[in-house]
């Protein structure tokens, strides 16, 4: 994602070298109203709008400052969209948070939950 693809409010944050305080952000992903950053230690932290649970904090409360998504192990890749965040952990498990409705990741009756959950039935991501 280039700087020009980011919402204005997020692009201003991207220019700051201390998005995560004392930790270095190695990757930044933003939707229209929230951002998530990945630290060098493999921690995803999110902030901004949260009406769909897209910050991974098991609430629908807006947060102006980054806070970690409570994953039990380091993350190697992640992405976000308007309503959902997903992260691939070092052990190749896929975890998502926010509402995944319309993404085909879960049965529709479970897709409106906001809490962090492992996505079952994902092909083994460790194969070359």
C-alpha positions in Angstrom: 0.0 0.0 0.0 1.5 3.3 -1.0 1.2 6.5 1.1 -1.3 7.8 -1.5 -3.7 4.9 -0.9 -4.0 5.7 2.8 -6.8 7.8 4.3 -5.4 11.3 5.1 -5.6 10.8 8.8 -3.7 7.5 8.6 -1.1 8.9 6.1 -0.2 11.5 8.7 0.4 8.8 11.3 2.5 6.8 8.8 4.9 9.6 8.6 5.6 9.3 12.3 8.4 6.9 13.3 6.8 6.2 16.6 3.3 4.9 15.7 3.7 2.2 18.3 5.6 4.2 20.9 9.0 2.6 21.6 8.4 -0.3 19.1 9.2 0.0 15.4 6.2 -0.6 13.1 7.3 -2.8 10.1 3.9 -2.8 8.3 0.9 -0.5 8.3 -2.6 -1.3 6.9 -5.5 1.1 7.0 -9.2 1.0 6.0 -11.3 4.1 5.6 -11.5 4.7 9.4 -9.0 2.5 11.3 -5.4 1.4 11.0 -3.4 -1.6 12.3 0.4 -1.8 12.5 2.7 -4.8 12.9 5.7 -4.4 15.2 9.1 -6.0 14.6 8.2 -8.3 17.5 5.2 -9.6 15.6 2.5 -7.8 17.6 -0.5 -6.3 15.7 -1.8 -3.1 17.2 -4.9 -1.3 16.0 -6.7 2.0 16.5 -9.5 4.1 15.1 -13.2 3.3 14.4 -14.4 0.1 15.9 -18.2 -0.2 15.4 -17.7 -3.6 13.8 -15.1 -4.9 16.2 -12.3 -4.3 13.6 -9.7 -3.4 16.2 -9.6 -6.9 17.7 -10.3 -5.7 21.2 -13.6 -7.6 21.7 -15.5 -4.3 22.0 -17.1 -1.8 19.7 -15.5 1.2 21.3 -13.4 3.7 19.3 -9.8 3.9 20.3 -7.5 6.9 19.4 -4.3 5.1 20.4 -2.9 1.8 19.2 -3.6 -1.2 21.3 -2.5 -4.8 20.8 -4.7 -7.5 19.3 -4.5 -10.3 21.9 -2.8 -13.1 19.9 -0.9 -15.7 21.7 2.1 -15.9 19.3 3.9 -13.6 16.9 2.3 -12.6 13.6 4.1 -12.9 10.3 1.5 -11.3 8.0 -1.8 -9.4 8.4 -4.4 -7.4 6.5 -7.5 -5.3 7.3 -10.5 -4.1 5.5 -13.4 -1.9 6.7 -14.9 -4.6 9.0 -12.3 -7.3 9.5 -8.7 -7.9 10.4 -6.8 -11.2 9.9 -3.4 -12.3 11.0 -1.2 -15.3 10.1 0.8 -16.4 13.1 4.3 -18.0 13.1 2.7 -21.4 13.5 0.7 -20.8 10.3 -2.7 -20.3 12.0 -5.1 -17.7 10.6 -6.9 -15.6 13.2 -9.6 -13.0 12.4 -11.5 -10.4 14.3 -14.4 -8.0 13.5 -17.4 -9.0 11.4 -16.4 -11.3 8.6 -19.8 -11.3 7.0 -19.6 -11.6 3.2 -15.9 -12.8 3.3 -16.7 -16.5 3.1 -14.3 -17.2 6.0 -17.0 -18.6 8.3 -20.6 -19.8 8.3 -22.8 -16.7 8.0 -24.4 -17.2 11.5 -20.9 -16.9 13.0 -19.6 -14.0 10.8 -21.3 -11.3 12.8 -19.3 -12.0 16.0 -16.6 -9.5 16.8 -14.3 -11.5 19.0 -10.9 -12.8 18.0 -11.2 -16.3 16.6 -9.1 -18.9 14.7 -10.4 -19.6 11.2 -11.0 -23.3 10.7 -10.5 -25.1 7.5 -7.9 -22.9 6.0 -5.4 -24.8 3.8 -1.9 -25.3 5.3 -0.1 -22.1 4.7 3.3 -23.6 5.3 3.4 -25.6 2.1 5.8 -24.1 -0.5 
